Amino acid sequence: MVASDLVVKILVQMGVRRVYGIPGDAINDLMESIRKADDISFIQVKHEEAGALAASIEAKLSGQLAVCVGTSGPGAIHLLNGLYDAKLDHAPVLAITGQVETPFIGTNYHQEVDLERLFSDVAEYSQTITSEQQLPEIVLEACRAAILNNAVAHISLPSDIAGRKVKVSSDNIASIPKRGEAVPSERDINTACELLTGANKVALLVGIGAANGVAQLMDFASMLQAPVVRTLRAKDIIDEGNPFHVGGIGLLGTKPGVDAIDECDLLICVGTDFPYTEFYPDDAKVIQIDNVATQIGKRVAVDVGLIGEVESTLPVLMEELSSRGFSAGSEQIAFLSKIQSAYKGWGEKQHKKEEDDSFPIKPQALFHKISELSKPDSIFIIDTGTSNAWSARHLKVGPNQRFTLSSALGTMGVAVPGAIGAQLAYPDRPVVAIVGDGAFSMMMADLMTAVRSKLPITVIIVNNGELGFIALEQQAKGLPPFGIDVHNPDFVAYARSVGAEGFKVESAEDLATSLEQATNSVRPYVIDVQVDNSELIIPPKIEVDAALGFVKAKVRQWFDQQ
Ligand SMILES: Cc1ncc(C[n+]2csc(CCOP(=O)(O)OP(=O)(O)O)c2C)c(N)n1
């Protein structure tokens, strides 16, 4: 076998079943190795960024290693934004790039870019393979770095090395690495129990890192009688119908959720890296549970950090509390009940707009309808823009549904490539991309990838005719909207021209018809929904400056029009 065959063999043994990218130039040998291999397929995308985003979303949903490739120079550069999405959301992704032949490295050769330097920030591990002898170790090390650290790894394979003969002594080269289970110390468990017994208003803040311990988490919430506030990504794992769930934190959160965190005297952060420090409480004690030691105390000062897996740490904590005869006090029960009833009232208020059946459709009604009409096992991929905010509040994610987005990077363009990655990884589940018209235009070429790969994804374009989220940001600063107009093509005509189905929603009833048709379609299905762009996204805490900003912006617009 040749060196690139060995790369592919290792990937297959690491559980990788597909590679996203664009072929050519420095990766032709690698492509030939993929072509020859039985257990791995190549998904040709229209832009390497889409390949990296598809890999990132696949890895976020499955927790398994996903792979994208690009040629040296331009192909490698195109991968970067998708890889940053994986880095910031802690998803295990390996990028393999070609590189110019080894004798030319460092000579400003055609399509030569210093790839190790280019990838040094995004990748936990980035190496150029400079001899066929070191190849297996480097590929294994890269896969291990990505899987064990939930991170991005990168390898460059120079074109002269890729085709060289290699010998392998055994057929079994790679095994999928497993992270050892971290268990908190007895001393830390005791300290946490003391804090818990001394507290009167405990609240839980839950992130996606709690994914493997949701059942234990809910038992814990019940034992403590504590409200559960979640990050946006954790919509993927927390059943919103659970009585302890009181909504989200942050600007896209719910008022009762934000209040619960503000008012608690003991906050327990579970598997979260929520970055906005202004939403953490000022005076409360803090316990943090995370299996990565470096996460402890990263966003908020903690009184005790429990370094351990959520699913094994919580039972230990509950057992110790039981042995101390713990039961929630009356102040705690009253705190929970106050937050729960505020959450109920908040939901009822939100519901009014959800029932509006006017046209153009209110975004609140659109997201509500999507929840109502989606299948119980749908996977939602949300793009960046107002869709984030509307989905945060009005898309109800059922217990067997999935939900993901570009969370920490917040890149536009993630939904269509992400839906491609999701549909390939979960071929039997309905996959729904929800995307603004601006973000769809950014990545619309990759609808063709979905068509060619026969992926029946549904793409819902939340068409407000502008870069709506930016218009809101500008107005909140007192500025008139500028540079936010878009020149949209006929999205339905485009969808049909590339072999997808398309439907332009022109009434509230159309919405139900098109969603039904999309679910039954064997081809990608684009639903272009014109929404009312005058709806404001109200943050849970309204800053006076932002409110004044809106007034100022409106006055300025009025004067400009005179
Ligand atoms: C790659 C990238 N470029 C720019 C931005 C800044 N940005 C955030 S939301 C947004 C507007 C999105 O517009 P659209 O997709 O039409 O959705 P809307 O907000 O109108 O619902 C922009 C430009 C970004 N997040 N990512």
The ligand as an ORCA input file, in Angstrom:
! r2SCAN-3c Opt
* xyz 1 1
  C     -19.673     34.622      8.608
  C     -20.378     35.699      9.351
  N     -20.397     36.952      8.852
  C     -21.049     37.936      9.517
  C     -21.675     37.682     10.696
  C     -22.429     38.785     11.448
  N     -23.864     38.502     11.387
  C     -24.525     37.880     12.384
  S     -26.121     37.660     12.062
  C     -26.004     38.417     10.577
  C     -27.201     38.616      9.704
  C     -27.823     37.341      9.269
  O     -28.770     37.638      8.282
  P     -29.790     36.564      7.787
  O     -29.091     35.292      7.486
  O     -30.594     37.139      6.686
  O     -30.668     36.281      9.062
  P     -31.617     37.296      9.887
  O     -30.805     37.856     10.994
  O     -32.106     38.324      8.939
  O     -32.691     36.411     10.375
  C     -24.690     38.838     10.349
  C     -24.250     39.572      9.126
  C     -21.601     36.354     11.200
  N     -22.121     36.015     12.349
  N     -20.970     35.389     10.483
*
